[in-house]
């Protein structure tokens, strides 16, 4: 009996933190969404349109759609249909409560850990998944963090019983955290400027050595000379072949320029992820066709002579430079729900609204190589759709229906449960709480 009790006790913490929402059931019959404004993203909006999907795949979009007799018809006249939003990067599923160390599994021990895979550590029962999808976010890139080479990220959908249900693509990118390029030369600076330079150069050298070792390993394996398997080097081979991109996190333009030079020298595909003044490298990024994941437009100017809205206008500057980019709010999973706010704020500060919508739908799908499946409402793509009562990028808009791969998902979350709980409390006390 004791041998059975111990394993059960070990499972209790996971049960305590598991979300209450039941994943959506597989689609069993054709579904037609009728009468809404359909925002295809890839083309023109369709007023009074119909979206028909069967077995999780969109089969027809338009006004005069022939609907099968066995289809479930959902009248959403006056509403809006959008493709589900895709968050550029986060540690969702890898971090539950920052202050509880046991619930965080995003930072591996060691500076160079390319063999690490984010998907094997993801908790599909995280409370952050239902909170994010309740605001229309249906997918995200879950990434490991920390060290110089953190590991490999996975593109996840926001609903499923298991990790296998969640995974859209893995690995999706190798994460590299570029060393700081800024040197603090103020009097009394610690570490000293010389120490800062030494540390920076050592990290860049370590990065180069790691890739050189992996390249030599790959040649030895091709020669079939009996070289022992090296998990670290094996993880880098798809990067060296161009199959897997390198997502480099940065905070300023100097890091961007250094990363661009490094990627060209190594011959690897690059994705830049960061904020600050990285837009200043827009021309170089566009010329080399390097996409950007821009996060946290809610930040202060980085330079003393920057205007107050420097961070707000950065996405439009990237767009004007011809850079393919998408948004992430921050790496924090609790804030993924603010993704439409990032795009809406950028639209308020100059970014064309159509481009702001693309930056949370079709652009991230292109950056991660899944635009044949996600990012727009087109025939042949997954039926990952969001039905709203207004503009998706407006703060006052509510998500009323959501489908992920044709499965209608539960839009309740820990947030809505607390809302209902305390709404009932004040109703019982006689307060007029209005409507939800």
Long-range contacts (C-beta under 8 A, 24 or more apart in sequence): 13-102, 14-123, 14-125, 17-96, 17-103, 17-123, 17-125, 17-126, 17-127, 18-125, 19-125, 19-126, 19-127, 19-129, 19-130, 19-413, 19-414, 20-412, 20-414, 20-417, 21-130, 21-409, 21-410, 21-412, 21-413, 22-410, 23-159, 23-160, 23-161, 23-165, 23-407, 23-409, 23-410, 24-159, 24-403, 24-404, 24-407, 24-408, 24-409, 24-410, 25-407, 25-408, 26-56, 26-406, 26-407, 27-53, 27-54, 27-55, 27-56, 27-383, 27-405, 27-406, 27-407, 29-70, 29-71, 29-72, 30-54, 30-59, 30-67, 30-68, 30-70, 30-71, 30-72, 31-71, 31-72, 31-74, 31-383, 31-403, 31-406, 32-65, 32-67, 32-71, 32-72, 32-73, 32-74, 33-74, 33-76, 33-81, 33-385, 33-387, 33-401, 34-73, 34-74, 34-75, 34-76, 34-77, 35-75, 35-76, 35-77, 35-78, 35-79, 36-76, 36-77, 36-78, 36-79, 36-80, 36-81, 36-387, 37-79, 37-80, 37-81, 38-80, 38-81, 38-377, 39-80, 39-81, 39-82, 39-83, 39-357, 39-377, 39-392, 40-83, 40-376, 40-377, 40-378, 41-82, 41-83, 41-357, 41-358, 41-361, 41-362, 41-375, 41-376, 41-377, 42-362, 42-375, 42-376, 42-377, 42-378, 43-378, 48-77, 49-81, 51-81, 51-377, 51-383, 51-385, 53-383, 53-385, 53-403, 53-406, 54-406, 55-406, 56-382, 56-383, 56-405, 56-406, 56-407, 57-380, 57-381, 57-382, 57-383, 57-406, 58-377, 58-378, 58-379, 58-380, 58-381, 58-382, 58-383, 59-379, 60-379, 61-377, 61-378, 61-379, 74-401, 76-387, 76-400, 76-401, 79-387, 79-388, 79-389, 79-400, 80-387, 80-388, 80-389, 80-390, 80-391, 80-392, 81-377, 81-385, 81-386, 81-387, 82-136, 82-357, 82-361, 82-377, 82-385, 82-386, 82-388, 82-392, 83-361, 83-362, 83-374, 83-375, 83-376, 83-377, 83-384, 83-385, 83-386, 84-136, 84-137, 84-138, 84-139, 84-361, 84-374, 84-384, 84-385, 84-386, 84-402, 84-404, 85-136, 85-137, 85-138, 85-139, 85-339, 85-340, 85-360, 85-361, 85-386, 85-392, 86-137, 86-138, 86-139, 86-140, 86-326, 86-360, 86-361, 86-364, 86-365, 86-368, 86-374, 86-375, 87-132, 87-137, 87-139, 87-140, 87-141, 87-327, 87-328, 87-329, 87-336, 87-339, 87-360, 87-364, 88-140, 88-141, 88-273, 88-293, 88-294, 88-295, 88-326, 88-327, 88-328, 88-364, 88-367, 89-140, 89-141, 89-143, 89-153, 89-247, 89-273, 89-293, 89-295, 89-328, 89-331, 90-140, 90-141, 90-142, 90-143, 90-328, 90-329, 90-330, 90-331, 90-332, 90-333, 90-336, 91-142, 91-143, 91-144, 91-145, 91-331, 91-332, 91-333, 92-126, 92-128, 92-129, 92-132, 92-140, 92-142, 92-156, 92-333, 92-336, 93-118, 93-121, 93-122, 93-123, 93-124, 93-126, 93-128, 93-129, 93-142, 93-156, 93-166, 93-333, 94-118, 94-121, 94-122, 94-123, 94-142, 94-144, 94-333, 95-332, 95-333, 96-123, 96-126, 96-127, 96-128, 96-333, 106-143, 106-144, 106-145, 106-146, 107-144, 107-145, 107-146, 107-147, 107-150, 108-144, 108-146, 108-147, 108-150, 108-151, 110-147, 111-147, 111-148, 111-149, 111-203, 111-206, 112-147, 112-148, 112-149, 112-206, 112-210, 112-232, 113-144, 113-147, 113-149, 113-150, 113-151, 113-232, 114-149, 114-151, 114-152, 114-174, 114-210, 114-232, 114-235, 114-236, 114-239, 115-151, 115-231, 115-232, 115-234, 115-235, 116-144, 116-150, 116-151, 116-152, 117-151, 117-152, 117-154, 117-170, 117-171, 118-142, 118-143, 118-144, 118-151, 118-152, 118-153, 118-154, 118-170, 119-154, 119-156, 119-163, 119-166, 119-167, 119-170, 120-163, 122-154, 122-156, 122-163, 122-166, 124-160, 124-161, 124-162, 124-163, 124-165, 124-166, 126-333, 127-413, 127-414, 128-333, 128-334, 128-336, 129-158, 129-159, 130-158, 130-410, 130-411, 130-412, 130-413, 130-414, 131-334, 131-336, 131-337, 131-413, 131-414, 131-415, 132-158, 132-333, 132-336, 132-337, 132-339, 133-158, 133-159, 133-402, 133-404, 133-409, 133-411, 134-337, 134-399, 134-411, 134-412, 134-413, 134-415, 134-416, 135-337, 135-338, 135-339, 135-340, 135-399, 136-339, 136-340, 136-386, 136-388, 136-392, 136-399, 136-402, 137-336, 137-337, 137-339, 137-340, 138-384, 138-386, 138-402, 138-404, 139-168, 139-364, 139-374, 139-384, 140-336, 141-172, 141-173, 141-247, 141-293, 141-328, 141-364, 141-368, 143-173, 143-175, 143-247, 143-331, 144-175, 145-175, 145-177, 145-249, 145-331, 146-177, 147-177, 148-176, 148-177, 148-179, 148-203, 148-206, 148-207, 149-174, 149-175, 149-176, 149-177, 149-207, 149-210, 150-175, 150-176, 150-177, 151-175, 152-235, 152-244, 153-247, 155-368, 155-370, 157-384, 157-404, 157-405, 158-404, 158-409, 159-404, 159-407, 159-409, 168-370, 168-373, 168-374, 169-368, 169-369, 169-370, 171-238, 171-244, 172-244, 172-368, 172-369, 173-244, 173-245, 173-246, 173-247, 173-271, 173-368, 174-235, 174-236, 174-239, 174-244, 174-245, 174-246, 174-247, 175-246, 175-247, 175-249, 176-207, 176-246, 176-247, 176-248, 176-249, 177-248, 177-249, 178-248, 178-249, 178-250, 178-255, 178-258, 178-259, 179-203, 179-204, 179-255, 180-251, 180-255, 181-252, 181-254, 181-255, 181-258, 182-252, 182-254, 204-258, 204-262, 207-262, 208-262, 208-266, 210-236, 211-236, 211-239, 211-240, 211-266, 211-268, 214-239, 214-240, 215-240, 239-268, 239-269, 240-266, 240-267, 240-268, 242-267, 242-268, 242-269, 244-269, 245-269, 245-270, 245-271, 246-270, 246-271, 247-271, 247-273, 247-293, 248-272, 248-273, 249-273, 249-274, 250-274, 250-276, 250-278, 251-275, 251-276, 251-278, 252-276, 252-277, 252-278, 252-302, 253-277, 253-278, 253-279, 253-280, 253-281, 256-281, 256-284, 256-285, 257-281, 257-284, 260-284, 260-285, 260-288, 260-290, 263-290, 264-288, 271-367, 273-328, 275-299, 275-311, 275-314, 276-302, 276-311, 277-302, 277-303, 277-306, 277-310, 277-314, 278-314, 279-314, 279-315, 279-317, 279-318, 279-321, 282-317, 282-318, 282-320, 282-321, 282-322, 282-323, 283-321, 285-318, 285-321, 285-323, 286-321, 286-322, 286-323, 289-324, 290-323, 291-323, 291-324, 291-325, 291-326, 291-363, 291-366, 291-367, 292-318, 292-323, 292-324, 292-325, 292-326, 293-325, 293-326, 293-327, 293-328, 293-364, 293-367, 294-318, 294-325, 294-326, 294-327, 294-328, 295-327, 295-328, 295-329, 295-330, 295-331, 295-342, 296-329, 296-330, 296-342, 297-327, 297-342, 297-345, 297-346, 298-342, 298-345, 309-349, 312-345, 312-346, 312-348, 312-349, 313-349, 313-350, 315-346, 315-351, 315-356, 315-359, 316-346, 316-349, 316-350, 316-351, 319-351, 319-352, 319-355, 324-363, 324-366, 324-367, 325-359, 325-363, 326-359, 326-360, 326-363, 326-364, 326-367, 327-359, 327-360, 327-364, 340-392, 340-393, 340-397, 341-393, 341-395, 343-393, 344-393, 344-394, 344-395, 347-393, 353-393, 356-393, 357-392, 357-393, 382-406
